[in-house]
Amino acid sequence: MKRITIACCIAVIALSCSGGGGGGQTGVNDTTAPSVPMGLVATGVSSSQVDLTWGASTDDVAVAGYKVYRGGVYLTTVLTGTSTSDTGLSGNSQYCYSVSAIDAANNESGLSIQSCADTSPAAGSPSAPQNVAATSGVQSVTIQWDAVAGATSYHVYWSASPNVTNTTGTKIPNATSPYTHPNLAAGTYYYVVTAENAGGEGWESAEVSSPVNLIAFVTSVMGNGNLGSWADAGGQAGLAAGDAVCQARAIASNLTGTFKAWLSDSADDAYCRIHNLTGKKSANCGLAALPASAGPWVRRDGFPFGDRIDRMLDDGVVYAPIRYDETGTLVPNEFYFTNTSIDGALRSGYPIPCGDWTSDAAGSSAGGGITDHTTNNWTTYGSRSCSLAFRLACMQTDAGPALPAFAATGKKAFITSTMGNGNLSTWSGAGGNTGLAAGDAICQARATSAGLANAAAFKAWLSSSTTDAVSRIASDGPWVRLDGVRIANSKADLTDGQLFAPINVSQNGYYLGNYGVWTGSDETGTGSANNCSNWTSNLSTVTGVRGIAGNAGSGWSSGSSPACNNTIYRLYCLED
């Protein structure tokens, strides 16, 4: 396979044109020197030879000869013609050339525009590896490729810039597939692979790339609201102690980069701190305009946690609960300190949190998030006493590359954009139906309005006094949200008390947080006696079980039992 080297050549051309000369030249751009030769063309003709041709200088100064430079280094021989061959080269390599003209007094023109060429692989060398793929991991990229007939070894070349070749990339020799490239800073990485045998090294593969994303995790360690008392605080106090804890936990798990605690105090908002700034979000973190570059992040298991910070806060785009500590251990349904509201600023209307994180007094408290929750509740979900031990959420700072593709396929599930009371026949889309049939009709109407395929197959996740929600679903999944995030792999996975991600994306694509959802069911899909009289009552004296949209724990289906006259609750809709 022939390599494409245009981008590399253009980069060097710019240098040649701006400088006008090169090493070893005398009298460069002298007024009596010949004009710069034009039309240099380099052509690789074998594994060891590049042929060069160029146009003669055409001015009044007599040309005595031409000098050829390879990579800015003079090749010693003065040529009288306008062509030559460079031999003795290495196979499967790139070489770049420029030419100058000299007169009899050795006055030399500037260098021509550079031309680059590839030598072919040596005779008998293997072909380029096929089906090369790069997969993003936690601060790593895994590259794999198909075996090449006759190859005895493989080499991986990588760069943080595209158009990598075996001359421009950093070589990882004698790699085996799959190869994991570890300990990478956030960014996008580009790779090619070559095969080698006794005949030499073959052509590079097609280039592949993969992002290495910023990381977010909850700490495996716990402590009270006096952050300076934590073992990893390193003698710091307040927010600085929280940051020290996060950095220590990251280092202990071989994570690179700068990590800060998602915490606010009276002086600094978490939103500013995640941009490595201080101050209040309301004051643009001390800048002329509000920054919004931080993120996106993946969890410690490598799955996307949230989009860029402004989208996480303003649009609720939190893909899956943070849930994992720095070691990759699952931490379900745990509280962590933040005292940060849904806009990334200090939670307003409450006392200063734990004396700005220096107090463990039992009478003071601080807000926080929950590891099973996403939109809104990942940053603010009630408060806890400063005297008790909880975790911290830690996020790698600054901007990172876009998230890798993560959408899965499966049957669709969504939460309705519409709301209503416990008498489902009163809802728009009920179509004259009552009870469970009204719920199904509402889901089908919403699916139809959104243009979803198979709209007639959607059913509401609802139980009645005679029918459990789980028994109403005949399919065994899997189910995914409309953004492609997996919810559950099977019906057993759907009802084991812990979803992969909450059902909180509506049929029109909005991310919803702490919203109630009528279910009449516990997390196993088993019905409750509290079902708004089989979903026919909107009386204040009758109740129905509701779940919480942004919750991926057991509370997704089962929580409190509010009165059926409430009109603020939605429905879950699953494709059957």
WOHUFEN-V462135 format. One record per pair of residues at least 6 apart in sequence whose ideal C-beta (glycine too) atoms are under 6 Angstrom apart, sorted by sequence separation. I is the first residue (numbers start at 1). J is the second residue. If there is no record, write none. Layout:
I | J
I | J
//
This chain:
27 | 33
44 | 50
45 | 51
57 | 63
102 | 108
264 | 270
279 | 285
284 | 290
285 | 291
298 | 304
299 | 305
306 | 312
311 | 317
312 | 318
325 | 331
341 | 347
384 | 390
424 | 430
463 | 469
480 | 486
488 | 494
505 | 511
521 | 527
21 | 28
67 | 74
68 | 75
134 | 141
135 | 142
157 | 164
194 | 201
195 | 202
223 | 230
263 | 270
272 | 279
279 | 286
298 | 305
370 | 377
420 | 427
448 | 455
462 | 469
520 | 527
548 | 555
42 | 50
43 | 51
100 | 108
101 | 109
194 | 202
233 | 241
236 | 244
262 | 270
277 | 285
297 | 305
323 | 331
339 | 347
430 | 438
433 | 441
447 | 455
461 | 469
479 | 487
504 | 512
520 | 528
20 | 29
100 | 109
134 | 143
157 | 166
228 | 237
250 | 259
297 | 306
369 | 378
425 | 434
479 | 488
533 | 542
547 | 556
42 | 52
159 | 169
194 | 204
234 | 244
268 | 278
271 | 281
307 | 317
354 | 364
369 | 379
418 | 428
431 | 441
532 | 542
547 | 557
100 | 111
133 | 144
158 | 169
233 | 244
269 | 280
296 | 307
370 | 381
430 | 441
444 | 455
447 | 458
477 | 488
478 | 489
488 | 499
520 | 531
548 | 559
41 | 53
157 | 169
158 | 170
192 | 204
193 | 205
247 | 259
269 | 281
296 | 308
306 | 318
354 | 366
369 | 381
430 | 442
444 | 456
487 | 499
532 | 544
547 | 559
65 | 78
66 | 79
98 | 111
99 | 112
132 | 145
143 | 156
192 | 205
228 | 241
232 | 245
246 | 259
260 | 273
272 | 285
295 | 308
353 | 366
367 | 380
425 | 438
429 | 442
459 | 472
477 | 490
530 | 543
531 | 544
545 | 558
546 | 559
40 | 54
65 | 79
98 | 112
157 | 171
227 | 241
295 | 309
339 | 353
424 | 438
444 | 458
476 | 490
486 | 500
487 | 501
530 | 544
39 | 54
65 | 80
131 | 146
192 | 207
227 | 242
230 | 245
246 | 261
294 | 309
304 | 319
424 | 439
427 | 442
443 | 458
476 | 491
530 | 545
39 | 55
98 | 114
129 | 145
130 | 146
155 | 171
156 | 172
232 | 248
275 | 291
367 | 383
429 | 445
485 | 501
487 | 503
545 | 561
37 | 54
38 | 55
190 | 207
191 | 208
243 | 260
303 | 320
305 | 322
443 | 460
528 | 545
96 | 114
97 | 115
155 | 173
243 | 261
292 | 310
365 | 383
543 | 561
129 | 148
156 | 175
190 | 209
242 | 261
275 | 294
440 | 459
37 | 57
96 | 116
274 | 294
347 | 367
365 | 385
366 | 386
440 | 460
543 | 563
544 | 564
127 | 148
153 | 174
154 | 175
188 | 209
242 | 263
439 | 460
35 | 57
94 | 116
126 | 148
364 | 386
483 | 505
542 | 564
34 | 57
156 | 179
188 | 211
301 | 324
362 | 385
439 | 462
482 | 505
540 | 563
546 | 569
35 | 59
94 | 118
126 | 150
239 | 263
300 | 324
481 | 505
520 | 544
70 | 95
71 | 96
126 | 151
187 | 212
299 | 324
361 | 386
362 | 387
470 | 495
520 | 545
539 | 564
540 | 565
56 | 82
93 | 119
164 | 190
186 | 212
239 | 265
360 | 386
436 | 462
497 | 523
518 | 544
519 | 545
538 | 564
34 | 61
70 | 97
160 | 187
339 | 366
359 | 386
360 | 387
537 | 564
538 | 565
54 | 82
91 | 119
162 | 190
164 | 192
166 | 194
184 | 212
186 | 214
300 | 328
339 | 367
436 | 464
518 | 546
519 | 547
34 | 63
69 | 98
92 | 121
337 | 366
495 | 524
517 | 546
53 | 83
89 | 119
91 | 121
219 | 249
313 | 343
338 | 368
416 | 446
495 | 525
516 | 546
517 | 547
68 | 99
91 | 122
158 | 189
159 | 190
313 | 344
337 | 368
338 | 369
523 | 554
530 | 561
52 | 84
145 | 177
336 | 368
354 | 386
517 | 549
532 | 564
66 | 99
67 | 100
144 | 177
158 | 191
335 | 368
336 | 369
51 | 85
144 | 178
342 | 376
515 | 549
523 | 557
66 | 101
157 | 192
523 | 558
49 | 85
50 | 86
142 | 178
143 | 179
514 | 550
521 | 557
522 | 558
65 | 102
156 | 193
334 | 371
512 | 549
513 | 550
49 | 87
63 | 101
64 | 102
142 | 180
166 | 204
342 | 380
519 | 557
48 | 87
64 | 103
154 | 193
155 | 194
333 | 372
340 | 379
341 | 380
64 | 104
140 | 180
141 | 181
331 | 371
332 | 372
48 | 89
62 | 103
154 | 195
338 | 379
61 | 103
140 | 182
153 | 196
47 | 91
57 | 101
140 | 184
151 | 195
50 | 95
52 | 97
54 | 99
139 | 184
152 | 197
504 | 549
151 | 197
504 | 550
22 | 69
148 | 195
150 | 197
141 | 189
143 | 191
145 | 193
323 | 371
502 | 550
23 | 72
322 | 371
335 | 384
502 | 551
22 | 72
24 | 74
321 | 371
502 | 552
321 | 372
501 | 552
518 | 569
469 | 521
321 | 374
337 | 390
499 | 552
516 | 569
517 | 570
518 | 571
336 | 390
502 | 556
42 | 97
335 | 390
336 | 391
337 | 392
470 | 525
498 | 553
517 | 572
318 | 374
336 | 392
469 | 525
134 | 191
318 | 375
334 | 391
336 | 393
450 | 507
463 | 520
468 | 525
497 | 554
499 | 556
450 | 508
461 | 519
462 | 520
463 | 521
468 | 526
40 | 99
316 | 375
468 | 527
318 | 378
132 | 193
446 | 507
37 | 99
281 | 344
37 | 101
129 | 193
281 | 345
463 | 527
129 | 195
413 | 479
34 | 101
50 | 117
464 | 531
410 | 478
411 | 479
414 | 482
34 | 103
126 | 195
141 | 210
410 | 479
465 | 534
503 | 572
270 | 340
410 | 480
464 | 534
94 | 165
126 | 197
185 | 256
40 | 112
47 | 119
408 | 480
36 | 109
42 | 115
44 | 117
47 | 120
94 | 167
132 | 205
139 | 212
253 | 326
271 | 344
33 | 107
35 | 109
36 | 110
41 | 115
43 | 117
44 | 118
46 | 120
47 | 121
93 | 167
125 | 199
128 | 202
134 | 208
136 | 210
253 | 327
270 | 344
413 | 487
32 | 107
33 | 108
34 | 109
37 | 112
40 | 115
42 | 117
44 | 119
47 | 122
124 | 199
125 | 200
127 | 202
128 | 203
136 | 211
264 | 339
33 | 109
36 | 112
125 | 201
126 | 202
129 | 205
132 | 208
134 | 210
262 | 338
264 | 340
269 | 345
408 | 484
30 | 107
122 | 199
125 | 202
128 | 205
249 | 326
269 | 346
407 | 484
122 | 200
408 | 486
26 | 106
27 | 107
28 | 108
27 | 108
29 | 110
121 | 202
216 | 297
16 | 98
26 | 108
121 | 203
264 | 346
25 | 108
214 | 297
217 | 300
12 | 96
213 | 298
266 | 352
415 | 503
5 | 94
21 | 110
22 | 111
216 | 305
415 | 504
417 | 506
20 | 110
266 | 356
413 | 503
265 | 356
414 | 505
415 | 506
417 | 508
414 | 506
414 | 507
16 | 111
415 | 512
16 | 114
304 | 403
435 | 534
13 | 113
435 | 535
13 | 114
435 | 536
475 | 576
12 | 114
304 | 406
434 | 536
474 | 576
473 | 576
218 | 322
220 | 325
216 | 322
293 | 399
9 | 116
217 | 324
218 | 325
220 | 327
296 | 403
217 | 325
91 | 200
92 | 201
217 | 326
422 | 532
5 | 116
424 | 535
460 | 571
461 | 572
218 | 331
423 | 536
461 | 574
423 | 537
3 | 118
422 | 537
423 | 538
458 | 573
459 | 574
422 | 538
421 | 538
458 | 575
459 | 576
218 | 336
238 | 356
457 | 575
238 | 357
457 | 576
238 | 358
237 | 358
274 | 395
276 | 397
422 | 544
274 | 397
1 | 128
374 | 502
225 | 354
375 | 504
227 | 357
443 | 573
261 | 392
262 | 393
226 | 358
439 | 571
226 | 359
261 | 394
262 | 395
226 | 360
415 | 549
225 | 360
259 | 394
224 | 360
375 | 511
259 | 396
260 | 397
376 | 513
377 | 514
375 | 513
376 | 514
257 | 396
258 | 397
225 | 366
422 | 564
421 | 564
421 | 565
421 | 567
245 | 392
420 | 567
246 | 394
419 | 568
242 | 392
419 | 569
419 | 570
218 | 371
416 | 570
8 | 163
415 | 570
416 | 571
7 | 163
415 | 572
414 | 573
8 | 168
225 | 386
413 | 574
3 | 165
224 | 387
412 | 575
138 | 302
411 | 575
137 | 302
224 | 389
223 | 389
319 | 485
222 | 389
222 | 390
222 | 391
219 | 391
218 | 391
219 | 392
377 | 550
218 | 393
375 | 550
374 | 550
217 | 394
373 | 550
373 | 551
216 | 395
372 | 551
372 | 552
215 | 396
320 | 501
372 | 553
214 | 396
214 | 400
213 | 400
211 | 401
211 | 404
317 | 511
316 | 511
316 | 513
3 | 204
1 | 203
188 | 401
186 | 400
333 | 553
321 | 552
136 | 404
//
